[in-house]
Amino acid sequence: MIYLKKVWLIAALALLPLTAAYAIDRLVLAPTCPDCHAEMTQALPLFDGTEDGLVRIRANDMTFRARIAGSANRDGEGVILLHGFPETSIMWEPLLAALRKAGYRAIAFDQRGYSPGARPQFENEYTKGKLANDVLAIADAAGFEKFHVVGHDFGGAIAWTLADRYPERILSLSSLSMPHPLALSEALSTPSPQWPASSYVLFYRLPVIPELVMGFDRAALLGHWKWSRHPKEQVAEYRRVFSEPGALHAALDWYRAFEFRSLDPAGKVRPPTLFLWGQEDQAFSRASAIATGNFMDGPYRMRTVTAGHNLMLDAPQTVIAEVIGHLDTAARIRKQWIAELGTHTGGVNSACSKLPPHCLRIQLSPKGKTFRIRNKCDETYRGVVRVTCSGWAPDAAVEYRFNLGAKSELAQEGIGANAGQSNGTCYFRPRLCAKVTTPVRPSAASFSPFL
């Protein structure tokens, strides 16, 4: 009994500074109305699809705060934008304006934990599957049967999850800063620059302490650490959000619940994908950025930007031009694809109605030493795959044109590298493939590289 009393005394003394800090923060430093942001959100109109601006959207049995742009673009394709930590939908305002002007209908919403009406209490409510389902529910509420998804930072991780699990609903993916989760996981599996870059996550996953440290004095530390270069109106909104009881805890539960090496990891991504990465990014290393291309089964382009982690802050015009260009290109390719399929007997519902077909597997070793295409279908396919490597000259690439018979496989060893030359890290991008109307025997399959 005496031993237990000593343990409790030590625990009480250890917790005293934390308790005192929390009391000072809530009683002295917190705003006079700690739920100001919730009250402001409650006063917003409910989304009806006719007006732009700040609204509330009811989805997935919760209410989300959102910014709407392009409601008048009745025939425009839908775009959903996902913010990262510790930010809100206000970070997307320049891109929202550009998307409206370009003819799209766009929604940027404060995600689960950030919206006062969508803030579950427990950690297991913030898994990547539930966060992805929120996006689908928002799309359903907006009437987007299919949509483009754009994500930054942790919002990018959710965007990758959507493209992997629900490719039939995703028109295109644009990820800012955040590499493919498996590329990041690989970079963390061996000693690499990604280790120190990701060390902050260990702090985020501690219980209680991150909330007390980062939330103290209306998130003063975040103001100096994360928001020092942000516009004043953004910082004002962020401080209102994270001054609310439970908001910072909910945002940190994203990190506590998310597992990159889960039993259901993100796989290879099929929708057309743009990946923007800043050369000065302190959170994600070059290795994880380059390796992202190895997890693509669809059209893929990586654009390196002279900027840091916050691309919308450091290079907004570049981001806007790249994202809108990517969305426009995805629409143009989709029209070409439908037209191409129309010339074949299979029509749009044929086995080749996706890009690439589900049964066509393209594999590229990380260093580019082996390139392989496998056709598990009964049909014959043709197509073009473009390969580029970091060790080559800028814009250098190899195109492989293939005519692959049913249930057959083709492989190429030592692509693009001369004796003694290193490829560096390689990635690929498939182009349109189409079912061949004239059957070709597996033995007659061809595989021809074109520089």
N, C-alpha and C positions, 0 to 999 in steps of 0.2 A: 504494500500500500504506500509506504514512504517513497519507494522507487517511482510509482506512478505519479505521485504528487510532484516529484522533482521533474519528471518528463513534462507534465502539464505546465509547470512553472517556466521551464525553458521554452516551451512552445509559445506560451503567452508573451514572454519577453521578446521572442523573435518576431511575433506578429504585431507587437505594439506599434512599431514605426509604420507598418503598412496600414494598420487601423487608424492611426493618427493622421496619416497622409490622406486617406480616403475621407475622413471626417472633415478635414480642413478643405479639401477640394469641393465636397458637396455642400458644406455649410457656409464657406467663405468665398471661394473662387468660382463656383458654378453660377450660371446666369440666374437671374431672379425668377425666370420661368423656364425650368429645365426641360419642359416639353414644348418649347416654342415651335420647333420644327414640325412636330407632330400636329400642332394646332394649325400651322400654316398649310400643311399638306391636306388636312381635313377640309380646309376651305376651298380647295381646288375643285374645278368641275370634273364630273365623270366623263371619261372618254366616250365620244359618240362617233368618231371618225370623220367629223366635218371641220374641225378647227385645229389650228396649230397652237403650239405653246405648251405650258405646263398643265398636266391633267392627272387624274387618278385613273388607273386601269384595274379592273377586277379580273383576276386570273388565278387559277389554281387554288381557289378558296382563300385568297389573300388580296390585298389592295396595294398596288405598286404606284409610286410616284414616277412620272415619265414626261419626257419632252417629245413633242410631235412636230414633224416638219413635212410639208408636201401633201397635206390632205387634199388639196385641190387637184393634184395629179392623179386623177381617177384611174387612168390606165397604167400608171407607173408601177414598177416592180417594188416589192417591199424590202426594206433594209432594217435590220435590228442591230443596234450597237451596244456593246457590253463593256462597261468600265472596269478598271482594276482597283487595287488597294493603294492608298486610302483616298479614294476619289468618288465622285458621283457622276451622273449623266451630264452635268454641266461641262465636263471636259470635252464633250463632243460638239459643243455649240457651233464652232466654225465649220466642221464637217457636215452637220445637220443643214446649215444654210446652203452649202454647196450642193448637197444631195437634192434639196428642194429645187434649186435652180436647174439641176440636171434632169429633173423630171421624175425623181424617185419619191416614194412614200417611206419616210424613215421614222423609227422609234428608238430613242435612247432612254432606258429606264433605270432607276435606282434598284439594284438587284436585292435579292433576299438578304435581310439583315440591315441593309442601308435604308430601305423604305420603312417608315414607322408602322405601316399596316402589314408588313411582311417580315416579321422579326421573331421567328420561333425561338424558344428558350434553349433547346438542347442541341449539343454538338452534332448528333447524328442527323439533324435536319439540314445540314449544310454539305452533304455529299455531292460529288460532281453530277451524279444522276439526277438528284432533285433540283439542283441549280439549272441543269439543262432542260428539265421538264418545265421549269418556270418560263424559259424562253419560248418553248413550244406553245405554252398556254397564252403568252402574250401575243404570239403570232396568230393563234386561233381567235383571240379577242379582236385583233385588228383585221381579220379576214385574209391573212396571208397563207394561202395553201402552200406556197413555196416562197423562200425569201433568201436574201443575201445576209450573211452574218459577219460583223466586224468586231473584233475583240482586242483589247489592250491588256497586257500584264495578266492578271488572273482571269480577266474576262476573255483573254485569248485562250486560256486553258479550257474554259467552258465552250468556246467556239470550236476548238479542236474536237471536243467530246461530241458536240452536235454533228459535225461533219462526219465523224466516224460512225456514230450510232444511227443517225437519221439522214443518210445521204439523199434519200428520196425527197426530202423537204428542203435541202440546202441548194440554192442556185450557185452560190460561190462562198468562199471563205477568205477573209482578210485578217491576218494575225499581226498585230503590232508588238514587237519585242519578244513575245512569248513563243519559243520554239515548240515543236511537237513534243508532248509529254514524254514519249519514249526516247527521243533524242536527248532530252534533258536528263532522263533517268540513266541513259548510257554514259553521259558525261560525268555523272555522279558516282558511277559504279567503279571507276578507277581514279587514282590521284590525278587531278587536273585543275586548271584555273577555275572550274565551276565550283569547286569545294568552298573556297573563301567567298566567292560571289553569292553562294546560297546559304552562308552561315547565319544570316539574319533570321531565316526560317526557324532555326533552333530556338531563338529567343521568342518568336511569335507563338510557338507551341507550348511554352511554359504556362502553367496555370496562374491566373490572377495578376502576376507581376507585370506583364506587358500592358494590361489595361490600366493599372495604376500609374505606370511610368509614362506611357504615351497619352493617356487621357487627362493627366494632371493639368489643372489650370486651363480647362477648355482646349485640350490638345496642343498646349504650347510647344511641346517638344516636336510634334509633327509639323508645326508651323515653321520651326527652324530647320528641321531635317528634311521634310518631304515637300513643303509648300513654299519655300523661301522665294522661288522665282515665279510662282503662279500669279495670275491676275487677282486683284483684290476681291472681286466679286466671287471668284472661285473659292478663295480662302475663307471668305465670310460664310459661304454655304457649307464648306467642309467642317468648319468649327461648330456651326449650328447642329449639324448631324452628329458629330462625335462628342458633343457636350450632353447629348441625351443619354439617360441611363440605359445601359444594355447595348447601345449601338456599336461601340468599339469591340465589345465582347463578341457580338454576332459576326462582325467583320473578321475578327481573328479566328473564329471557328471555321472559316473557310480553310485556313492553313492546318488546323488541327484535324479536320475531317478528311482532307484530300490526301489520297495515296497514289503516287505515280506508279509504284510497282504493286498495283492492286490485282485481285483475281480477275478483273475485267478491264485490262489496260486498253488504251486507245490503239486501234490498229492502223492499217494503211488507209489513207484518205483518198476518196475518189472525186469529190467536187473540185472544180477549178480553184486553185489556192494561190494567194499572194502572201508572202512573208516579208515584212519590213523589219530590219534589224539595224540598230545604231552601233557604229563602230566603237563608241565610247560607253556602251551599256555596261553598268557595273553589276547588273543582276544576272545577265545571261552571257555566257562566254561564246567566243567565235566557234569553238568546237561543237557546241550544242546547236548553234545556228546553222552551220554548214551541214551537220548530220541530219537536219530536218528533212532534206530532200530525199533521204533514203526511206522515208515512211510515206511516200506519195505513190498512189496508183492512178492519179489523174493529172491534168495539166497543172504545172507548178512553176512559179517564178519567185526567186528570192532577190530582193533589192536591198543593198547595203547603203545606209544613209550616214552621213557625217553628223552624228548627233548622239545623245545619251539615251537613257531609258525612256524618258517622257517625250516620245516622238511628236505628239500633238502640241507640245510646248516648244520643243527645239526646232522642229521642221514642219510646221503645219501645212504650208503650201505644197511641200513635197508629198506629204501624206495624202492630202486632198486630191492632188493630181493622180497619184498612183492608185488610190482606191477607186476613184470614179473611172479611171481608165480600165482598171481590172473588171469592174462591174459591166462596163460597156462591152469589153472584149468577151466576157463570159456570155452575154446576151447574143453577140454576133456569132460566136462559135456554136451556140445552141441552135440558132437558126440554120447555120450551115449544116449542122448535124442532122436536123430534121429533113432538110432538103436532100442530103446525101442518102438518108435512109429511104426517102420516098422513091429513089431510083431503083431500089431493090425490092424483090418480092416480099421480103420479110416485113416491110413497113415499120412504123414507129414502135410496134409492140414486139419486134423481133428480139432474139437473144442479144443483139448488138445495140440495143436502144440506150445503153449506158456507156459511159466513157471512162475507162475501157470496159469491156464486158466482164461480168462477174467471174466467168470461168477463165479469163485470160490473166495470168500472173506474170508480172515483170519484176525481176530481181537484179539488183546491182550491189556488188560488194562495196563496203565503205571506201576502200582505196581504188576502186574501179578496175580491179584485176580480172573480174569475171562478170559478164553480163549475160542474163539468161531470160528467155521467154518460154512460158509453158501454156499450152492450150488444153484445157480439160474438157472442152466442149466437143460436140459431134459436128459442129460447123467449122468451116475454114475462115480464117480472118487475115486481113492485111492491115498494115498501119505503119506509123513512123514514131520512133522514140528518139528524143534528143538527149544526149549525154554531155555534161560539162564537168570539169574538175578544177579545184582551186589551184592546182599546180600548173595549169595551162595558162597561156597568154589570155588577157582579158577578152571576153566575148568568144573565145575559141570553143568549138563544140564538135561533136560527132553525131550524125543522124544515122540511125539504123532503120532501114525500110524492110519490113518482113511480110512474107506471104506464107502463113503458117497453117498446115493441114490439121485435120481433126485429131485430137488426142496425141499431139506431137510436141516436141520440145527442141529449142535451138539454143546454142550457147556460143559465146565469143570470149576468148581468153586474151588478156593483155591489151585491153582497148587503149588506143590513143597514145601510148607511151613508147618512146624509143628506148633502146638499151641504156640502162643507167638513169633514165629520166623518171622522176616521181610524179604521180598524178595528184598527190595531195588527197583531199576528200572529194568524192564524186557524188553527183546526184543526177536525176533524170526527169524528163517531162514527156509523157506520151502526147501524141497528136491524134487526130481523128482516126478511128479504125472503122471498117465496114465489113459486113459479111460478104464474102466472095460468092458471086452467083454461080460461077463455074467451079464444081468441086475439084479440089486438088488433093492428090494422095499425100499422106504424111511424109512419105519418102521424097516427095518432090518439093518440100518446103524450102524456101530460100531465105537468105539473110544477108543483106548487102549494106555495108556502112558507106555513108557519103559525108565527106568533110564539108 
